[in-house]
Amino acid sequence: MNRQDKIQKLHDKRLKRARAKLKTSSKERYISKADRAKMETKNSEVESNAEESESL
């Protein structure tokens, strides 16, 4: 491999890293099943508290 090829590979490698850093993912962050269950219980508690306070 000659010098120009090495330089080009290094340049491409740096570009790839820079583009990966700038790229934003369109996927949502994964939330585990246990965390979803916790969130659901919190939401149901908040809703039940809100309903109780409205009825008073």
N, C-alpha and C positions, 0 to 999 in steps of 0.2 A: 504494500500500500504506500503510495507516495504522499508527500507532504500536503498537497492540495486536497486529496481525499480525506486526510485526517482533519484538516481545518474545516472542511465542509461537514463532516460528521459531527464535530464538536459544535459547530454553529447550529445544525439541525437539532441536536440534543438540547441545547439551551433554548431554542425556540419552542420546542415541544414542551419543556418544563414551564416556560413562561405562559404559553397558551393554556396549559392545564391549570395553572394557578388562577388565571383570569376567568376561566370558564365557570359559569354558575350552573349548578345542577337544576334541572326542571323537576326532578323527583322530590317528593316530600320526604322528610326525615322519617326513618322507621321507628315506630312506637311498638314496644313489645306488648304481648297479650296481657301480661300482668299490669303494665302501666295503663293500658286502655281500661282495664277493670277498675283500677284505682280512680282514674279520672271520671269514670261513669258513676261510681259511688259518691264522689265529691259533688258532681253535678246534681245528682238526685237529692243529696242532703241540702244543697243550696236551694233547690227548687221547693223542697218540702218546707224549709224555713221561710221562704218567701211567701208561700201559700198560707202558712200559719199566721204570719204577721199581717197579711191582707185581711184575713178573716176576723182579726181582733179589732 
